[in-house]
Amino acid sequence: MALKVLSGILITRGHSSGNATINFSDHAITGANFTVNSIHQLEFGAETPFKAPPCKIVAMLEIKVQETERPIHRERTEEDFLRIDDSVIDERRLQIKWRSSGGSQIEEISYMVVGETEDS
């Protein structure tokens, strides 16, 4: 059994929503609406494709919360949300979608993918 591990950080600054696809064959990252920058991309293990959808961890690494003077409810000045959807994964790719509102923003998203690969 051989394992393959891919990890990295997506830089999403300046985009309150978007999506990125991480292709496992070459560890390339593409975005639908803009170029997604990544840092600390690492890959080790087997170079063959995954046998099945791999395990994954996707997390907000850096967020920005900025309160505005805009009244929303009686006792609060703002209602923000931060969302990440990483439910699309198969043997070839992982798709990550994010969205934030108000003065809050997801600035960096980290990921790690680990799985068993086909025999060489």
N, C-alpha and C positions, 0 to 999 in steps of 0.2 A: 504494500500500500504506500503510495506517495502522496504527500500533501503539497498544496500550493497556498500561499498567503499573499494577499494584496492589501495594502493600506495606504492612506494618504489623508490630506486635508483639502477640502474644497473652499476656495475663497469666494464668498458670495456678497461681499461689501458693495453697497450701492444698488442692490437688487432686493426689494422687499418680497418678491416671489420669483420663482423660476424652477427649472429642473435640470438635472444633469444625468447623463448615462455613462456608467463606467463599464467599458468593454473588457472582458477578462482575457481575451486572446492576446492583446497587445498593451493592456492597461491604459488605453487611450480614454480621455474624458471629453465628452461633447455636451454642449448645452443647446437647448432649443432656441432661445432668443438672443443669446450673447455668448461670447467666449468665456468658458469657466476656467479660471486659473486654479492650479493645484500646487501644493508644496509638500515636501516630505513624502513623496510617492516612493514606496518601497515594494519590492516583489521578491519573494524567494520561494524555493522549493521547485517542484516539477514544472516543466514547460508545456506539459500536455494539458488538454482541456479537462474541466471538471466532469466527473461522472454523473453528478446530480446537482441540483441547486445547492450551493455551499451555505455554510453558516455565515451570518453577518452581524455586525454591530455598527449602528449609525447613531451619532450623537452630536448635539450642539456643543461646539467647542468654545466659541466666543459669541456672546450676544451683547447688544447695546439696548439699554432701557433709558428712554429720555421722556420725562413727563412734559406735557404741554399745558397751556393754560385753558384749553378747550374743555368746558364742562360737559360731562356725559350723564352722570347721575347726581342725585342730591349731595352725597358726601364724597364722591370721587371725582377727580378731574379727568381721568382717562381710563379706558378699558382696552388693553392690548392683548394680543394672542401671538404665540409662536408655535408653528406646526411644521413637523417633518413627516413625510410619507415615504416609506421605503419598502412598500409591499410588493413591488414588481421586481422579481428576481428569478432567473433561471440559470442554466448551465453556462450561458454566454454573456450575461450582463446583469447589472443592478441599476435600477433607475431610482433617483432620489428627487423628491419634490419638496419645496419649502415655501412657506408663506408667513408673513408677519404683518401686523397692523399697528396703527398709532405711531408713537415715537419709538417703538421697539423694532429691532432688526437682528436677524441672524447673520453674523458676519463670517463665521467659519463653521464648517461641518466636517467632522472626522468620520472615517469609515475603516473597517477592517473586514476582510472576507477570507474565510478559511474553509477548505474543502478537499476531499479526496479526488485525485485525478486519474485519468485513464492510464493504463500501463504503457510505458514507452516501447 
